[in-house]
């Protein structure tokens, strides 16, 4: 994502996507699986620039913006700042968090979208570790193998 120019994405959207969307209502699926702020996140300024470049006649036809596999950090950011950034055209009200692919199929037909393999694998991993959905358990490799002592969870205030 960091190697792709925002201007190139805008030109692609104008040439290939907007002509199709001009005709009918649509939804957007943003796949947040495996996004790491340092490695592959394009940045807020890039996303805001893309959002601002969408013509209003296209934005009016947007029915829902599905956010697949949102992390705790992205949920907190959107809950605090998303209202200010994305409320002008009503995008914030159309934002729908989807924790698992099973919940996505309730809203989108399976045969209408191709999901990459790494997303399926991540979803299977979350089936084995359900606390990842709520940010209680991290998907960071260190935390998968780290097993703290049960004593470290007790408060020391009761000792005094």
Secondary structure, DSSP 8 states (H G I E B T S, - for coil): -TTS-HHHHHHHIIIIIHHHHTTS-EEEEEE-TT--TTTT---HHHHHHHHHHS-HHHHTTEEEEEEET--HHHHHHIIIIIHHHHTTTTHHHHEEEE-SHHHHTTTS-GGG----HHHHHHHHHHHH-GGGGGTSS--SHHHHH----GGGGS-STTT-
